[in-house]
Amino acid sequence: MKYSFKLKKSQLKSVFSNKMGFKNLTIENKNDVQNAINTVLMFIELEDKLVPINFSYNFLNNSITFELTYQSNSDKKLFFDSIRKFENFIIG
């Protein structure tokens, strides 16, 4: 199971400053996107449930894309609960 996200760079920067207390976030390539998403997953304690994959950063429109997969394919409810928690933290 996979769930795709497309965010503006400013959305992720806002999450880091307003919700996580980091003053600075630099995103210049897909490795920076990977590090940022891994940091968010650790912060909200989902790193053992969700695995981020397929990162990209579009310099022209400042958009970030990535997918989250679940560690175990056996329980769809836990997958969607984890996605909801991540989405609420990032967007809500």
C-alpha positions as CSV (number, residue, x, y, z in Angstrom):
1,M,0.0,0.0,0.0
2,K,1.2,3.5,-0.9
3,Y,-0.1,7.0,-0.2
4,S,1.2,9.9,-2.3
5,F,1.8,13.5,-1.1
6,K,2.5,16.7,-2.9
7,L,3.3,19.7,-0.8
8,K,4.7,23.2,-1.2
9,K,8.1,23.7,0.3
10,S,6.6,26.5,2.4
11,Q,4.1,24.0,4.0
12,L,6.9,21.8,5.2
13,K,9.0,24.7,6.4
14,S,5.9,25.9,8.4
15,V,5.5,22.5,10.0
16,F,9.2,22.5,11.1
17,S,9.0,26.0,12.6
18,N,5.5,26.1,14.0
19,K,4.9,22.6,15.2
20,M,8.4,21.1,15.7
21,G,10.3,24.2,16.9
22,F,13.0,24.2,14.3
23,K,14.1,27.6,13.2
24,N,15.6,26.5,9.8
25,L,14.9,24.0,7.1
26,T,16.8,23.8,3.8
27,I,15.5,21.8,0.9
28,E,17.5,21.9,-2.3
29,N,17.2,18.3,-3.5
30,K,15.4,14.9,-3.0
31,N,17.9,13.9,-0.2
32,D,16.8,17.0,1.8
33,V,13.2,16.0,1.2
34,Q,13.9,12.4,2.5
35,N,15.7,13.8,5.6
36,A,12.8,16.2,6.4
37,I,10.1,13.5,6.0
38,N,12.1,11.1,8.1
39,T,12.5,13.8,10.8
40,V,8.7,14.4,10.8
41,L,8.0,10.7,11.1
42,M,10.3,10.4,14.1
43,F,8.9,13.5,15.7
44,I,5.3,12.1,15.6
45,E,6.5,8.6,16.4
46,L,5.5,6.9,13.1
47,E,9.0,5.9,11.9
48,D,8.3,2.2,12.8
49,K,5.0,2.2,10.9
50,L,5.5,4.3,7.7
51,V,8.4,4.2,5.2
52,P,8.9,7.2,2.9
53,I,9.9,6.5,-0.7
54,N,10.1,8.1,-4.2
55,F,11.1,11.6,-3.1
56,S,11.3,14.6,-5.5
57,Y,11.8,18.3,-5.3
58,N,10.7,20.6,-8.1
59,F,12.8,23.8,-8.0
60,L,10.7,25.7,-10.4
61,N,7.4,25.5,-8.4
62,N,8.9,24.7,-5.0
63,S,6.9,21.5,-4.7
64,I,7.8,18.3,-2.8
65,T,6.4,14.9,-3.6
66,F,6.9,11.6,-1.9
67,E,5.0,8.4,-1.0
68,L,4.5,6.7,2.3
69,T,4.2,2.9,2.5
70,Y,3.4,0.8,5.5
71,Q,5.9,-1.5,7.2
72,S,3.5,-4.4,7.2
73,N,1.0,-5.0,4.4
74,S,-1.3,-7.0,6.7
75,D,-3.4,-4.3,8.4
76,K,-5.0,-1.7,6.2
77,K,-6.7,0.0,9.2
78,L,-3.4,0.7,10.9
79,F,-1.9,2.0,7.6
80,F,-4.8,4.5,7.1
81,D,-4.7,5.5,10.8
82,S,-1.0,6.2,10.5
83,I,-1.5,8.2,7.2
84,R,-4.3,10.2,8.9
85,K,-2.0,11.0,11.9
86,F,0.8,12.1,9.5
87,E,-1.6,14.1,7.3
88,N,-3.2,15.9,10.2
89,F,0.2,16.9,11.5
90,I,1.4,18.1,8.2
91,I,-1.7,19.8,6.8
92,G,-4.0,20.2,9.8
